[in-house]
Amino acid sequence: MTQGPQRVRRRRRVRAASVGVAVLVVVGVGTAVVLARPRPSTATPSAPAPPATAEVTRADLAEQQSADGTLGYGEERDLTSAARGTITWLPASGAVITRGKQVLGVDARPVVLFYGTTPLYRDLAAGMTDGPDVKVVEQNLAALGFDDFGTPDEEFTSNTAAAIEDWQDSLGLDETGKLSRDAVVVQPGAVRVSSVSAELGGQPGAQLMKVTGTQRAVTVDLPLDEQSYAKKGAKVGLEITGGASTTGTVADVGAVTQPENPQDDATVPVTIALHDQKAAGSLDSAPVTVTFTTGHREHVLTVPVGALLALAEGGFAVDVVDGPSRHHLVAVQTGLFAQGLVEVTGDLHEGQKVVTTS
């Protein structure tokens, strides 16, 4: 026998729910009869309430995942000095040291901070060979206003020596025109002293002090199966406990960190730069909820998740409202789920009404 066009079948749970309600009503009525024995009611049963509906809309969807982070000043690192002698001055914990400022005092002489990526590995004086350390010194002298040598380069000239003399004079030091490698400490930028381990009267060494960056940031240790959440340069949402809500940018995704306890999971450290430092108020440390956007779709058709009907033959459909008491099912393919909505594709258009449970 020839069969007509196969119709999309509704999901079974709708029928089961209807049966459940019918049984409940019968039991309820039966109970009322036994306890109260009322007269037979002549009231006409009320019509069932119309189903809830929602519009098919076109919207942007963002799938998000949250992780726990910590507000702080970033990873600590050791600050060391090649200076020899007796420590006569140390900064306080929490101090911020910028270019040209004193990091410590040795034999009553200041050891100052220069910015750069190449530490001084020799003393600088006239007659020396060219090198990147010379350029680091000239770049810092120029930034401090001592630039008789012109454009910084790797050549030590008489003008370099003159600039060093002027700088030494500004610090109250002997004007030698030479620079010993232990007179400065080179760091990538300004530093914040997080702790000081050296003591006055002691000797400079590897355990001098620990420093961090000067800008507060958020760090997150993501499990390996969640490391795909963090993409360098991606924007994230931040909810700072004791502070305010703000946004940030993933500044760095580190290498896998193996735990000291073999029973713990390996993680990937992620550093996030705050877009607004004021959102952290005066906090030095605080828990932070970090929201990563893991999927994004623009200008797609959406319906509430509660509008989806699971079909017996597999897949999903939505119940489209054609008019009073007139509906028909439309098979749909689902895409991104986010914010209680789901992306759908099928024989639908914006503005149609669909039956929904929410």
Steps between C-alpha positions, in 0.01 A plus 500: 500500500636841409569719802449876506775747583663411829417757765742610768396328821482684830722386783360239732543706816212728403255206489639358824456834672136521388426153635662591829274803538188295422584243767567775749160655434316168539676422826433848629132481424475156654660622818263793519197269469614271782580779746232759433233312305388820325201523272574430134630817343321649203783750423640490149873405499719802420687504171871414523735799509665577167861385475781746560657633182813687398615678186764372266763775525824588329781567748868472585585209730806456719579170671686563826691301760608621843815430700638609837790744494699715740571872491862592566806664352603206287772242542777572748863491389832540678682830469875460541800731489866453414597770751759415765515658841269565791130566449421844639149560361204283399152583369184411690267224389237645269733773370486577127838568338521668161785575258790686657379444857694324773454124538739461793798671658844338526778671694279813503490504117170464313443205268235620255247344265541505122246357255601242243537135415881477499672521841837670527764231470813720514617842616446779247782745419673669207682262265264207552358297214149554373220301661129489586573597860625838377172556319301412813692761699460767231126429468451548873720809519301653213170420674633673812596811302872435448532458123815683385589198283198533267318183394578207733720235341754236601807724476654655812625847403628807681144632489383184677758565773384862528138391542605254773685780679191723495286216631751420777500865599118494535537212749776666697757242385855547382495611134720232345332453162521126566227262606567182696264213430391487864382863500165416342241222496329434167133395494239499220317792660392653829477254789298466818682352799293211631744385769853577620723216620828693531587688818682823573862424571488185291655421164314521166430161348248280329249537786463876485129567441205381298326733258199501270357731239330819616161439338249267663402204290293183532655155487307181427629142511293315240482119491640353179155415367401867536812667361323568170288758684794742508621657177768768520345838422143382570266714708360354824254606768621553858301506824732613781395403853501819705549704184295554186423332172731581212658341196851391417721357229686170508860625512682170528433126485786317669646154465346199670582493871543160661372479860727414792243245613469231230135454595419855392430595141739693276390855419572783258563844656312786334569869569228757433559876481226719648345761272419717803733494800247705700262202497731331753484798736776478761513119493838332471350152480148361458308209346374569147244324282631497144255451212649372175308517171543156345266539205335786313238522225366820346155578357361147523142378548435402861224348711485426873654165590159405643351516149699199378314172458698175481375292208453123525697453180780720636574868474288793610197699393310808612122536524410800281176684581293566184198647676244420771522124565709447186863385526745306289842351569812620320819295516804708596874458537650643816818702528639701791324488840539816711305715747196270490479525120604266223603572143267323254489451124201365310181616329457790743508875479537785746178600677327162493353372827602165647369310799742495792519379857695806612 
